[in-house]
Amino acid sequence: MPAVRLHSRKKSFRSPSTGLPARSVALALSLMCGFFASGLDIGQKALSYPGEEGASDARATRLQAQSVLTWWSHDATGYHPALGLLIENSSSRDLTGTLIRFQGRFLDLRNGYTQVAREEFEGEFRRNQQRFIKLRGPTPYELPIDKDQWPRIECKVMCRVGSVGDESTQDLVVSRIDKITMTDEEAMEKLRQDQGRRIIRAGSQNDSGRKAKEPRETRREPVKPLVATAGSLNHDRPGNGSRPSQAPSPPRGGLNKLLLQGSFAGLGDDFFAFEQAFKRPKETDARDPSWTWARFVPDADGAEIIVGSKGRTGKADIIVAVVPSFLVSQESQVVTLAQLLYKRHKTDKLRGPQMSVRYLPSGRAQVGTLSGTGCRGAIFYPRGTVGNDSNYLIQLSRLPEDLDNLLSAQTKRVPMLQVYSPFAGIDTSN
C-alpha cells in the first residue's frame, strides 16, 4: 500500500508555482538560460562597443601626403638629407588641438646606417585642411663634387594622430633623396609653389578620371624595310647635301671635371658659396687680423683654389687657382676656369690673356695678363716639369693694390701660398 501511494505521488507531481509538469519546467529553464546567454552576448557587445568605436575612429583619422620634395640641406656642419611634405587632413573629424607626431627614417642604402628625424604639432587642423612639414636628418654628410658618388638615401615618413599605439601608425610616403642642394627656405618655398612631386594613389578617382580622358594610342604604320643607297665619299663637307656631324661632347676627365660641375663660386662671393661649390676648406689661416685665407680642394685630381678675404669680411677679394699641367689638354681650359672664377653669372668677359715674359730671380716666367670690370689678374704658365714649376697658376683680384707685391708679401708668411713662390720672384733654389 505505501508503494502504491508513492507511485501515485510521482504521477501527480506538479510545479508548486505554475502547476506545470516537471518536464515543462525543465524546458522553460532551458529557454531562459538560452535567452540570458544571448542577452549576455549582447551585453558584452554593448560593453565592448566604445573600444571598437575608438578603433574605427582611429582608422578614420587618416592623413594623406599630397606632395613631396627632397633635397640636401646645408649648414655649418655639412649636408643633411631633408624631406618636405604637404599633408592633408583627410579624416572625418577636426584634428585641431590633437597632437600629431611625425617620424622620418633616413636609410643610407650603401651601408645600412639609419638616422631618425622627428617633428610634431597640435595646432589648427580642420577637415581637408593642408599643412607643410619638414624633416631633416641630424647627421651631416660631406658630399663630393661628383654627384654619382653622393650617398643614396631613402626616407620613410610615418605619423601618429593622438595618443595611439604602434598599431595605429600611418605610413605617409617613401622616397629617395634627390641629388640637389638647397636651403630649407628655398625648398619649402618650392613646395608651397606646388613644385614638389605629386603623390598619385592607385585606384583614386582623380587618377581614374585622368586615365579616362587620355586619348587612345594612335595606331602606328608598319615599319618600312630599309633600302641601301650609295653615300657620299666627301662625308660632311659643306655643300654636299649631307648632314654635318654632331660635335663630340667634351670629355669629363682632367680639368673638365671641374669646369663642368654644376655649382661654382668666384670673386666677390662669400666663403659659404665656396664651401657649397668645393666642400669645406682643407686649410685656413686667420692669424693676421687683416687677412683670412682658405684653401679649397675640388675633386679635380690636384687642382687647388686659394681664397683671400681682406678685413675678415668673408668675401673673396683675391683668388689664386693652382692647376697641375697634366690636367690641362688645351690652354683654353685655363682661360675658361679664370672666367668662371671671375664670376660665372656675369655677362662681362675677361679680356686677354695678353702674353708677356718676366725675368725674375727665380727664372723666366711666361704670363698672360687678364682684365675685367673691377678685376685684374694673370695666368702664369708652367716653367718646367717638376714641382710647382709644372703648374698653371691663375691670380684674380678686385682690390686696387698691386697684386704681385701683395701676394709676394703674403707668400712669405702664409704657408698655403708657397705654391706662388716661383711666380712671385722668390728664389726657392736654396
C-alpha positions in Angstrom: 0.0 0.0 0.0 2.7 2.5 0.7 4.3 1.6 -2.6 1.1 2.4 -4.4 0.8 5.7 -2.6 4.3 6.6 -3.6 3.6 5.9 -7.2 0.5 8.0 -7.2 2.6 10.9 -5.7 5.1 10.8 -8.5 2.4 10.7 -11.1 0.6 13.7 -9.6 3.9 15.9 -9.0 3.5 19.4 -10.3 5.3 22.7 -10.1 4.3 24.5 -6.9 4.2 27.9 -8.6 2.7 27.2 -12.0 1.1 23.9 -11.7 3.1 22.7 -14.8 4.7 19.3 -15.1 8.4 18.9 -14.3 9.3 18.4 -18.0 7.7 21.7 -18.8 9.7 23.3 -16.0 13.0 21.9 -17.4 12.1 23.2 -20.9 11.3 26.6 -19.5 14.6 26.7 -17.6 16.5 25.8 -20.8 14.8 28.5 -22.8 15.5 31.1 -20.0 19.2 30.1 -19.9 19.4 30.5 -23.7 17.8 33.9 -23.5 20.1 35.2 -20.8 23.1 33.8 -22.7 22.2 35.7 -25.8 21.5 38.7 -23.6 24.9 38.3 -22.1 26.5 38.3 -25.6 24.6 41.5 -26.4 25.7 43.0 -23.2 29.3 42.1 -23.9 29.0 43.7 -27.3 27.5 46.7 -25.8 30.3 47.0 -23.2 33.0 46.5 -25.9 31.4 48.9 -28.4 33.2 52.0 -27.2 36.5 50.3 -27.7 35.5 49.2 -31.2 34.2 52.7 -31.9 37.6 54.1 -30.9 39.4 51.7 -33.2 37.2 52.6 -36.1 37.6 56.2 -35.2 41.4 55.8 -35.2 41.1 54.1 -38.6 39.0 57.0 -39.8 41.6 59.5 -38.5 43.8 59.4 -41.6 46.3 61.9 -43.0 47.4 61.8 -46.7 50.6 63.1 -48.2 49.7 65.2 -51.3 53.2 66.4 -52.5 56.8 65.6 -51.5 60.1 67.3 -52.1 63.5 66.0 -51.2 66.9 67.7 -51.1 70.3 68.1 -49.3 70.2 70.8 -46.7 73.4 72.6 -45.9 74.6 74.2 -42.6 77.9 74.8 -40.8 78.4 71.1 -40.1 77.8 69.7 -43.6 75.0 68.4 -45.8 71.8 66.8 -44.3 69.2 64.7 -46.2 65.9 66.5 -45.9 62.3 66.0 -46.9 59.3 68.3 -47.1 55.7 67.1 -47.2 52.3 68.7 -48.0 49.8 66.7 -45.9 46.0 66.9 -45.7 43.6 66.1 -43.0 41.5 63.5 -45.0 39.9 62.1 -41.9 36.2 62.5 -40.8 36.9 64.9 -38.0 38.5 68.1 -36.9 42.0 67.5 -35.6 42.6 70.9 -34.1 44.4 70.6 -30.8 45.3 67.0 -31.4 48.9 66.1 -31.0 50.3 64.7 -34.3 53.8 63.2 -34.3 55.8 62.6 -37.4 59.0 60.5 -37.8 61.3 60.3 -40.8 63.8 57.4 -41.1 66.7 58.2 -43.4 68.3 54.9 -44.6 71.8 55.0 -46.2 71.4 52.2 -48.8 75.2 52.0 -49.1 76.0 50.9 -45.6 72.6 50.4 -43.9 73.1 53.3 -41.5 69.8 54.9 -40.3 69.1 58.2 -38.7 65.8 59.5 -37.4 64.2 62.9 -37.5 61.1 63.8 -35.6 58.5 66.6 -35.8 55.1 67.3 -34.1 52.4 69.9 -33.9 48.9 70.2 -32.3 47.6 73.5 -33.8 44.7 74.2 -36.1 44.0 71.3 -38.5 40.4 71.2 -39.7 39.0 68.7 -42.1 40.5 68.9 -45.6 43.0 71.5 -44.4 46.6 71.2 -45.5 49.8 71.7 -43.6 53.6 71.7 -44.5 56.1 69.7 -42.5 59.9 69.4 -42.9 62.1 66.5 -41.7 65.9 66.7 -41.8 68.5 64.0 -40.9 70.5 65.1 -37.8 73.9 63.6 -39.0 75.7 65.6 -41.7 77.5 64.3 -44.8 80.4 65.6 -46.8 79.3 65.5 -50.4 81.9 65.1 -53.2 81.7 67.2 -56.3 80.8 64.2 -58.4 77.1 63.6 -57.8 77.4 60.0 -58.8 79.4 59.4 -55.6 76.7 61.0 -53.4 75.2 58.6 -50.9 71.9 57.0 -51.9 69.4 57.9 -49.1 65.8 56.5 -48.8 63.4 58.2 -46.4 60.2 56.8 -45.0 57.8 59.1 -43.2 55.3 57.9 -40.6 52.9 59.6 -38.3 50.6 59.0 -35.3 47.5 61.0 -34.6 46.7 61.4 -30.9 47.6 59.0 -28.1 47.7 55.8 -30.1 50.0 52.8 -30.2 52.1 51.2 -32.8 49.1 49.6 -34.4 47.7 53.0 -35.5 51.0 54.3 -37.0 50.4 55.5 -40.6 52.9 55.3 -43.4 52.8 58.5 -45.4 55.5 58.3 -48.1 58.7 56.5 -49.0 61.0 58.5 -51.3 64.7 58.8 -52.4 66.6 61.9 -51.6 67.2 63.9 -54.8 70.8 64.9 -55.7 70.2 68.6 -55.3 71.4 71.1 -52.6 69.1 73.9 -51.4 68.5 75.9 -48.3 65.5 74.8 -46.2 63.7 78.1 -47.1 64.2 77.6 -50.8 62.9 74.0 -50.6 59.8 74.9 -48.6 59.1 77.8 -50.9 59.2 75.4 -53.9 56.8 73.1 -52.1 54.4 76.0 -51.4 54.6 76.9 -55.1 53.5 73.3 -56.0 56.8 72.4 -57.4 57.0 69.2 -55.4 56.4 65.7 -56.7 52.6 64.9 -56.6 51.7 61.6 -55.0 49.2 59.7 -57.1 47.5 56.8 -55.4 46.5 53.8 -57.4 42.7 53.4 -57.8 41.9 57.0 -56.9 39.1 58.8 -58.6 41.3 61.6 -59.9 43.7 59.0 -61.3 40.9 57.0 -63.0 39.4 60.3 -64.3 42.7 61.2 -65.9 43.1 57.8 -67.4 39.6 58.0 -68.9 40.5 61.3 -70.6 43.7 60.1 -72.0 43.5 59.6 -75.8 44.0 56.2 -77.2 47.3 55.4 -78.6 47.4 56.0 -82.3 48.0 53.1 -84.5 51.4 53.0 -85.9 52.1 52.3 -89.5 54.2 49.2 -90.2 57.9 49.9 -90.4 59.1 50.0 -94.0 62.1 47.9 -95.0 65.4 49.6 -95.2 66.8 50.4 -98.7 70.5 50.6 -99.3 71.7 53.7 -101.1 75.1 55.0 -102.2 76.6 57.6 -99.9 78.9 60.5 -100.5 82.6 59.9 -100.1 83.1 63.6 -99.1 81.5 63.0 -95.7 80.4 66.2 -94.1 81.9 68.9 -96.3 79.6 71.9 -96.8 77.5 72.0 -99.9 77.3 68.2 -100.4 73.8 67.9 -99.0 74.8 65.7 -96.1 74.2 66.5 -92.5 77.1 67.9 -90.5 78.4 65.5 -88.0 77.4 66.3 -84.4 80.2 67.8 -82.4 81.6 65.3 -79.8 80.8 66.2 -76.2 83.9 67.3 -74.2 85.5 64.7 -72.1 84.7 64.8 -68.4 88.2 63.9 -67.3 91.1 66.2 -66.3 90.2 69.8 -65.8 86.8 69.4 -67.5 85.7 67.6 -64.3 86.0 71.0 -62.5 84.8 73.1 -65.4 81.6 71.1 -66.0 80.4 70.8 -62.4 77.0 72.2 -61.5 77.9 74.8 -58.9 80.7 77.3 -58.8 81.9 80.2 -56.8 84.1 83.2 -57.7 85.4 86.6 -57.0 83.2 88.6 -54.5 81.4 85.5 -53.2 81.2 84.6 -49.6 83.2 81.7 -48.1 79.9 79.9 -47.7 79.4 79.8 -51.5 82.9 78.3 -51.9 82.0 75.6 -49.3 78.9 74.7 -51.3 80.8 74.5 -54.6 84.1 73.0 -53.4 83.4 71.5 -50.0 84.8 72.8 -46.8 88.4 74.1 -46.9 91.3 71.8 -46.3 93.3 74.6 -44.6 92.6 78.1 -43.2 94.9 80.9 -42.0 93.4 83.8 -39.9 96.5 84.7 -37.8 96.7 88.2 -39.5 93.7 90.3 -38.4 93.8 92.0 -41.8 93.6 88.8 -43.9 91.8 85.4 -43.9 93.0 82.7 -46.3 91.3 79.4 -47.1 92.4 76.6 -49.4 89.8 74.6 -51.2 90.5 71.3 -53.0 87.8 70.4 -55.6 87.5 66.8 -56.8 89.8 67.5 -59.8 92.8 65.4 -59.1 95.1 68.0 -57.8 93.6 71.5 -58.5 93.5 73.9 -55.6 91.7 77.2 -55.1 93.1 79.6 -52.5 90.8 82.4 -51.5 91.9 85.6 -49.6 89.5 87.9 -47.8 90.7 91.3 -46.6 89.5 92.6 -43.3 87.7 89.3 -42.4 84.6 90.2 -44.3 84.2 86.6 -45.5 84.2 87.8 -49.2 86.6 86.6 -51.8 88.9 89.6 -52.6 91.8 87.5 -54.1 91.7 84.1 -55.8 94.8 82.0 -56.6 94.0 78.9 -58.5 96.7 76.2 -59.0 96.2 73.7 -61.9 98.7 70.9 -62.5 99.7 70.8 -66.2 98.7 67.1 -66.5 95.0 68.1 -66.1 95.1 70.5 -69.0 94.6 69.3 -72.5 94.2 72.7 -74.1 95.3 76.1 -72.7 91.8 77.5 -73.4 90.6 75.4 -70.4 92.7 77.5 -68.1 91.2 80.7 -69.5 87.7 79.2 -69.1 88.5 78.5 -65.4 89.6 82.1 -65.0 86.3 83.3 -66.4 84.4 81.1 -64.1 86.3 82.3 -61.1 85.8 85.9 -62.3 82.1 85.3 -61.8 80.1 82.7 -63.6 76.8 84.5 -63.8 78.2 87.8 -65.1 77.8 88.6 -68.8 81.1 90.6 -68.7 84.0 88.6 -70.0 87.6 88.8 -69.0 89.9 90.4 -71.6 93.1 88.6 -72.5 95.3 86.9 -71.9 97.8 89.3 -73.3 101.1 87.4 -73.4 104.3 88.8 -71.8 107.5 87.5 -70.3 109.1 88.3 -67.0 112.6 87.7 -65.9 112.6 87.0 -62.2 115.2 86.0 -59.6 113.7 82.5 -59.8 113.9 82.4 -63.6 111.9 83.2 -66.7 108.1 83.3 -66.4 105.6 83.5 -69.2 102.5 85.5 -68.1 99.1 86.2 -69.7 97.6 89.3 -68.2 93.8 89.5 -67.7 91.5 92.4 -67.1 87.8 92.9 -66.5 85.3 95.2 -64.8 86.6 95.7 -61.3 89.1 92.9 -61.7 92.7 92.4 -62.6 94.7 89.2 -62.9 97.0 87.0 -64.8 97.8 83.4 -65.9 101.3 82.1 -65.2 102.3 79.3 -67.4 104.4 76.2 -66.4 108.1 76.8 -66.3 109.2 73.2 -66.0 108.0 69.7 -65.3 108.8 69.3 -61.6 107.1 70.5 -58.5 105.4 73.9 -58.5 107.1 74.8 -61.8 104.8 72.3 -63.6 101.6 74.2 -62.6 99.4 76.7 -64.3 98.6 79.5 -61.8 95.6 81.9 -62.0 95.5 85.1 -59.9 92.5 87.4 -59.7 91.9 90.4 -57.5 89.2 93.0 -57.1 91.4 95.2 -54.9 93.2 98.4 -56.1 96.6 97.3 -54.6 99.4 96.0 -56.8 98.6 92.3 -56.8 102.1 91.0 -57.4 103.6 92.9 -54.5 100.6 92.0 -52.3 100.9 88.3 -53.0 104.7 88.3 -52.6 104.4 89.7 -49.1 101.6 87.3 -48.2 103.6 84.3 -49.6 106.4 84.9 -47.1 104.1 84.4 -44.1 101.2 82.2 -45.3 102.3 78.5 -45.9 99.5 77.7 -48.3 100.7 80.4 -50.7 104.1 78.8 -51.1 102.9 77.5 -54.5 103.1 81.1 -55.7 106.7 81.5 -54.7 108.3 80.7 -58.2 105.9 83.2 -59.8 106.4 85.9 -57.1 110.1 86.2 -57.9 111.1 84.4 -54.7 114.2 82.2 -55.3 113.4 78.8 -53.8 116.5 77.0 -55.0 118.0 77.3 -51.5 
